[in-house]
Amino acid sequence: MRLTRFYETEAVHPPAGHNVCGVLVHAVPERLEAARRGLLALPGVEIHHETADGRLVVTVEDADGVQAALTLSKFHGIEGVASAALVYHHCETDDVSEEMSS
């Protein structure tokens, strides 16, 4: 799924529940530290793995009233971030009816 389409859809029709997103981020290797700092400054962002060539495995969760989609929309404005690709999305909900229909 294209990241732009994801966060535009989520901003218009946010799902009920708690969102968890897996993102592969490519940073310019010479700016990896700046990219890391910028990502970690955003709410709900965790970096789980990184490589010397600038690849980072990141999760983004809803945090303190900020939807994960809105956090994701800021990735491309972070110094050193060359690209970000949404590779996983899960919405955790307490709605039993949604679980029953699956």
N, C-alpha and C positions, 0 to 999 in steps of 0.2 A: 504494500500500500504506500502511496506517495505521502510523505510527511505533510506537505501543504494541504492536501485534501483531508487528511485525518484531523489536523487541528482546526481547519475551517468548519468541518462537520461537527466536531465536538463542541466548538464554541457556540454554534447555533442551537444544537440539540444535545446538551450534556447528558450522558447516561446517569441514571440513578445508581449510586453505589460508589465504590472506591476503585479508581483506575490504577493499573500498574502497566508500564510500558517498558519494553526493552529496545534500546537504541544503539546502533553501531555508529560511532562518531569517528571521523577522520580529521586529525589535526595536522597542521603543517609541523613537521618534526622540530624545526627550529623555534616554534612557538608553542610547543607542547605544554610547558609550565603555565603560560598565560591561559591557554585553553582549559587546563585542569582547574586553575583558580576560578575562572569565569563560570565553568559548569558547576563547581561545588558551591558557588555563591547563590545559586538558584534553589528555591525551596523544593524539597522532595527528590533531589538528585543525588545519586550515589554512583561512584565509579568502582567497578568490580575488577577490571583488568585493563592494563594498557601495555602497549609495546613501544619499543624505541622508535619505530617508524611512524608513530602517531595514531595508531588505532586504539580506541577506547571502547570498552563494553560498559554501557551505562544503563541504569534503571531510573525511571521517573515515576513518582507516585503523586497523587493528589496530596496537598499539604496546606494546612492552615487556611482553608478556604480558597486556595489557588488550584484550579484544575490542571492536571498534568498536561493537557493539550496547550494551555496558555504558556506553561513553562517551556514546552517543546518549541513553541513558536519563537522563543528567544535564542535558541541555539545558534542560528546562522548569524546572529549579530555579535557573537562572542569572538574576541580577538583570537586568532589562531585556528578557529574551527573552519575546515574546508568543506565538510559535508556531514550530514546526519541522516541516517536511514532508520525508520521505524521498522523493527523486525518482529515485534511481539506486542500484543495488547490484550489485556484481560481486565474485565470489570467485575469486581467482587460486589455482590449484592445480597441483602438480607431478604429479598423478595422470594418467598418460597414458590410462588406461582411461576416465576421464570425458571427455577430449577426443575419444576415438574414438567414444563413444556419441552425441555431439552431431550 
